[in-house]
């Protein structure tokens, strides 16, 4: 089966469509993590459904000094990977198709949740992300949209937007895909040197160490993870911590030391010139 490459919403809507449509939104540079999302989408809609992968590098998500121009663009390889994973079409619109009037004057705001953690480190990022996700949901018209749990705050905000603004779409989170050494898959991993990667592995090690302390409560989880990150700060090259947070997944506020129930242990740091994020879901207190 040939994977179609519509460039406009009109071309996408002209494709034959039977059953449910699932969409997987990406900024390209696809890897096994994206392939897992696409395979999950195919499983959800079945052989009669339609899986659409979007490839669009959204300029609204890049702040001053961030890597918009440096971000990899590999459409031919993306289409090949998407097709092997089960995509029927790769929707690859130009900026003018998504933002026909130029930079949008009306945008979706992420609210207080969008100002925490990643939002504090990258002001305006989540407003840009939600704006393009909303537009792509309108342009692709899916029944279900799948997003990786690696970007846990992003997933939480998309779910909140869909609920608050009555988007008629099911939002599905797919567990983080990791490489053999436990580094979370990311398009930015390609920027890591061998030495950078050795330091970057301390991110997942910190999360797993924190998870091992879950029975002792939130303070113990934070302390265990931070001890690993403190050691990594003395590595060569050093790990430069942005944040370590144990948060409520519903609003990404820090949980108190007596918290029980679901939580997310999240971390962001820079290694060399590359900024990486990772997280792990936890359950604190007696298991359900």
C-alpha positions as CSV (number, residue, x, y, z in Angstrom):
1,X,0.0,0.0,0.0
2,X,1.3,3.4,-1.0
3,X,1.3,6.1,1.7
4,X,-0.3,9.2,0.4
5,X,1.2,12.6,1.1
6,X,-1.5,15.3,1.0
7,X,-0.2,18.8,1.4
8,X,-3.5,20.6,1.9
9,X,-6.6,19.9,3.9
10,X,-8.6,19.7,0.7
11,X,-6.3,16.9,-0.6
12,X,-6.6,15.1,2.8
13,X,-10.4,15.3,2.8
14,X,-10.5,13.9,-0.7
15,X,-8.9,10.6,0.4
16,X,-11.3,7.7,0.6
17,X,-12.3,7.2,4.3
18,X,-14.0,4.2,5.9
19,X,-14.3,3.5,9.6
20,X,-12.7,5.7,12.2
21,X,-9.8,8.1,11.5
22,X,-6.8,8.3,13.9
23,X,-4.3,11.0,13.8
24,X,-0.7,11.1,15.2
25,X,0.7,14.6,15.3
26,X,4.5,15.0,14.8
27,X,7.1,17.6,13.9
28,X,8.9,15.0,11.8
29,X,12.3,13.4,12.3
30,X,10.3,10.2,13.1
31,X,11.8,7.5,15.2
32,X,10.6,4.3,16.9
33,X,8.7,6.3,19.5
34,X,6.5,7.7,16.7
35,X,6.3,4.3,15.1
36,X,4.8,3.0,18.3
37,X,2.2,5.7,18.3
38,X,1.3,4.9,14.7
39,X,1.1,1.1,15.4
40,X,-1.2,1.9,18.4
41,X,-3.3,4.1,16.2
42,X,-3.7,1.2,13.7
43,X,-4.7,-1.1,16.5
44,X,-7.3,1.3,17.7
45,X,-9.1,1.9,14.3
46,X,-8.5,-1.5,12.9
47,X,-7.8,-2.5,9.3
48,X,-10.9,-0.7,8.0
49,X,-9.9,2.6,9.7
50,X,-7.6,5.3,8.5
51,X,-4.3,6.5,10.2
52,X,-3.1,9.9,9.4
53,X,0.3,11.2,10.5
54,X,0.9,14.9,10.5
55,X,4.4,16.3,9.9
56,X,4.6,20.0,10.6
57,X,7.4,21.9,12.3
58,X,5.3,24.5,14.2
59,X,7.1,27.9,14.5
60,X,4.9,28.9,17.4
61,X,6.4,26.3,19.6
62,X,10.0,27.7,19.3
63,X,11.0,30.6,21.5
64,X,13.9,33.1,21.0
65,X,17.2,31.2,20.7
66,X,15.6,27.8,20.3
67,X,16.3,25.4,17.5
68,X,13.7,26.1,14.8
69,X,16.2,26.3,12.0
70,X,18.3,23.5,13.4
71,X,15.3,21.2,13.8
72,X,15.7,18.1,11.5
73,X,13.5,17.9,8.5
74,X,13.5,14.4,7.0
75,X,10.2,14.0,5.1
76,X,11.2,11.2,2.8
77,X,12.4,9.1,5.7
78,X,9.4,10.1,7.7
79,X,7.0,8.9,5.0
80,X,8.8,5.5,4.7
81,X,8.7,4.9,8.5
82,X,5.1,6.0,8.8
83,X,4.1,3.7,6.0
84,X,5.9,0.7,7.5
85,X,4.2,1.4,10.9
86,X,0.7,1.4,9.3
87,X,-0.1,5.0,8.2
88,X,-2.4,5.5,5.3
89,X,-1.3,9.1,4.8
90,X,1.3,11.7,5.9
91,X,-0.3,15.1,6.0
92,X,2.7,17.5,5.4
93,X,1.2,21.0,5.1
94,X,3.2,24.2,4.4
95,X,3.2,26.9,7.0
96,X,0.8,28.9,4.8
97,X,-1.7,26.1,4.9
98,X,-1.8,25.9,8.6
99,X,-1.5,29.7,9.2
100,X,-3.0,31.2,6.0
101,X,-3.3,34.7,7.5
102,X,0.3,34.7,8.7
103,X,1.1,34.5,12.4
104,X,-2.2,34.0,14.1
105,X,-3.6,36.9,16.1
106,X,-6.1,34.7,18.0
107,X,-4.5,31.8,19.9
108,X,-5.4,29.3,22.5
109,X,-3.9,30.0,25.9
110,X,-2.7,27.1,28.1
111,X,-3.7,28.9,31.3
112,X,-2.0,28.3,34.7
113,X,-1.0,24.7,33.9
114,X,0.9,26.0,30.9
115,X,3.0,28.3,33.0
116,X,4.5,25.6,35.2
117,X,7.6,23.4,34.6
118,X,8.0,23.4,30.8
119,X,5.9,26.5,30.5
120,X,8.1,28.4,32.9
121,X,11.3,27.2,31.1
122,X,9.8,28.0,27.7
123,X,7.3,30.9,27.9
124,X,4.6,30.7,25.3
125,X,5.5,27.2,24.2
126,X,2.3,25.6,25.3
127,X,0.1,28.4,23.8
128,X,1.8,27.7,20.5
129,X,1.4,23.9,20.9
130,X,-2.3,24.0,21.8
131,X,-3.0,26.5,19.0
132,X,-1.4,24.1,16.3
133,X,-3.0,21.0,17.9
134,X,-6.4,22.7,17.7
135,X,-5.9,23.7,14.1
136,X,-4.6,20.3,13.1
137,X,-7.6,18.6,14.8
138,X,-9.9,20.9,12.7
139,X,-7.9,20.2,9.5
140,X,-7.7,16.4,9.9
141,X,-11.1,15.8,11.6
142,X,-10.1,12.6,13.5
143,X,-12.1,10.4,15.8
144,X,-9.1,9.8,18.0
145,X,-5.7,11.4,18.4
146,X,-2.7,9.8,20.0
147,X,0.1,11.5,21.9
148,X,3.2,10.1,23.8
149,X,3.3,10.1,27.5
150,X,6.9,11.3,27.3
151,X,5.5,14.8,26.9
152,X,3.3,14.3,30.0
153,X,2.5,18.0,30.5
154,X,1.7,18.5,26.8
155,X,-0.7,15.4,27.0
156,X,-2.4,16.8,30.1
157,X,-3.0,20.2,28.4
158,X,-4.3,18.6,25.2
159,X,-6.7,16.5,27.2
160,X,-7.8,19.6,29.2
161,X,-8.3,21.6,26.0
162,X,-10.4,18.9,24.4
163,X,-12.6,18.7,27.4
164,X,-12.8,22.5,28.1
165,X,-13.5,23.4,24.5
166,X,-15.7,20.4,23.6
167,X,-13.5,18.9,20.8
168,X,-15.3,15.8,19.5
169,X,-12.2,13.7,19.6
170,X,-10.8,11.0,22.0
171,X,-7.3,11.8,23.3
172,X,-5.2,8.7,23.9
173,X,-1.8,8.6,25.7
174,X,0.8,6.0,24.7
175,X,3.6,5.0,27.1
176,X,7.1,6.4,26.6
177,X,9.3,4.3,24.3
178,X,12.9,3.9,25.5
179,X,16.1,2.8,23.9
180,X,18.0,-0.3,25.2
181,X,19.9,1.9,27.6
182,X,16.6,3.4,28.9
183,X,17.1,6.9,27.3
184,X,13.7,8.1,26.3
185,X,13.4,8.3,22.5
186,X,13.6,11.8,21.2
187,X,14.4,13.5,17.9
188,X,16.9,15.6,19.8
189,X,18.9,12.5,20.9
190,X,20.8,12.7,17.6
191,X,22.5,15.9,18.9
192,X,24.2,14.0,21.8
193,X,27.8,13.0,21.6
194,X,28.9,9.7,23.2
195,X,30.0,11.6,26.3
196,X,26.8,13.6,26.3
197,X,24.7,10.5,26.1
198,X,26.5,8.9,29.1
199,X,25.5,11.9,31.2
200,X,22.0,12.0,29.7
201,X,21.3,8.5,31.0
202,X,21.3,9.9,34.5
203,X,17.8,11.3,33.8
204,X,16.1,7.9,33.5
205,X,18.3,6.6,36.3
206,X,17.1,9.4,38.6
207,X,13.4,8.6,37.7
208,X,13.8,4.9,38.3
209,X,15.6,5.5,41.6
210,X,12.9,7.9,42.7
211,X,10.2,5.3,41.8
212,X,12.0,2.7,44.0
213,X,11.3,5.0,47.0
214,X,7.6,5.3,46.3
215,X,6.5,3.4,49.4
216,X,8.3,5.9,51.6
217,X,6.3,8.8,50.2
218,X,6.8,12.0,48.1
219,X,9.7,13.4,50.0
220,X,11.7,10.2,49.7
221,X,10.9,10.0,46.0
222,X,12.2,13.5,45.4
223,X,15.3,13.0,47.6
224,X,16.3,9.7,45.9
225,X,15.9,11.2,42.4
226,X,17.8,14.4,43.3
227,X,20.7,12.5,44.7
228,X,21.3,10.9,41.3
229,X,21.0,14.2,39.5
230,X,23.4,15.9,42.0
231,X,26.0,13.3,41.1
232,X,25.3,13.8,37.4
233,X,26.0,17.6,37.8
234,X,29.6,16.6,38.6
235,X,29.9,14.5,35.5
236,X,31.9,15.5,32.4
237,X,30.0,16.9,30.6
238,X,27.8,18.0,33.5
239,X,24.0,17.6,33.6
240,X,22.6,21.1,34.1
241,X,19.2,20.6,35.9
242,X,16.3,22.7,34.9
243,X,13.7,21.1,37.2
244,X,12.8,18.0,39.1
245,X,9.2,17.9,40.1
246,X,6.7,15.4,41.6
247,X,3.3,16.6,40.4
248,X,-0.4,15.9,40.3
249,X,-1.1,14.8,36.7
250,X,-4.4,16.7,36.6
251,X,-2.8,20.2,36.9
252,X,1.0,19.7,37.3
253,X,1.2,21.3,40.7
254,X,3.7,19.9,43.2
255,X,2.1,17.2,45.4
256,X,2.4,17.7,49.2
257,X,4.4,15.3,51.3
258,X,1.2,13.5,52.4
259,X,-0.1,13.0,48.9
260,X,-1.6,9.6,47.9
261,X,-2.7,8.6,44.5
262,X,-1.4,9.2,41.0
263,X,1.6,11.4,40.5
264,X,4.2,12.2,37.8
265,X,7.9,12.5,38.5
266,X,9.2,14.8,35.8
267,X,12.7,16.1,35.0
268,X,14.3,18.4,32.5
269,X,18.0,19.2,32.0
270,X,20.5,20.3,29.5
271,X,23.5,18.1,28.5
272,X,25.9,20.0,26.2
273,X,23.7,22.0,23.9
274,X,20.8,19.6,24.1
275,X,17.8,20.0,26.4
276,X,16.0,16.8,27.3
277,X,12.9,15.9,29.3
278,X,11.6,12.7,30.8
279,X,9.0,11.5,33.3
280,X,7.6,8.4,35.0
281,X,4.0,7.9,36.3
282,X,3.8,6.8,39.9
283,X,1.2,5.8,42.4
284,X,1.7,6.9,46.0
285,X,0.1,5.2,48.9
286,X,-1.8,1.9,49.0
287,X,-2.3,0.5,45.5
288,X,-5.9,0.5,44.2
